[in-house]
Amino acid sequence: MNHIELFAGCGGLSLGLDSAGFELLLANEISPMAAETFAYNFFKENLLDKAENQEKPKNALWISSQYEDLKSRLRENPFEYPDLGIGINDFESSPLNNSKVRF
């Protein structure tokens, strides 16, 4: 069975569901620091290392940010995100982008 996790935090619910045989399809988290931990725990993707090496993450996309670079995004204040459609997002250049995805 599949699941999505909204308000994912560091992934406690996903960890439990994973151990029960569920497959994670999508996780959503507003806090960059919690999302950074989630990406490491579930995808073994160290976002800070990627930021320092100026690499794009494989499993993390932003729907709105003030910043283009990953290092700044990882320390961005969630209460200062630009409104959707105004900020920088990763979906326009993502392979996940298709005609069904709208903001």
QUILINGI-V88423 format. One record per pair of residues at least 4 apart in sequence whose ideal C-beta (glycine too) atoms are under 6 Angstrom apart, sorted by the first residue. I is the first residue (numbers start at 1). GAP is how many residues later the second one is. Records with the same first field share a line. If there is no record, write none. Layout:
I = GAP  GAP
//
This chain:
1 = 21
2 = 21  23
3 = 14  19
4 = 21  22
5 = 8  9  22
6 = 22
8 = 19  21  30
9 = 25
10 = 24  27  28
11 = 4  27  30  31
14 = 4  10
17 = 5
29 = 5  6
30 = 48
31 = 47
32 = 42  44
36 = 11  38
39 = 4  6  8  20  21
40 = 6
43 = 16
45 = 12  14
47 = 10  27
50 = 5  7
51 = 19  20  23
61 = 29  33
62 = 27  28
63 = 26
64 = 17  18  20  23  25
65 = 8  22  23
66 = 16
67 = 5  6
68 = 20
82 = 4  5
84 = 19
85 = 18
90 = 4
91 = 6
97 = 4
//
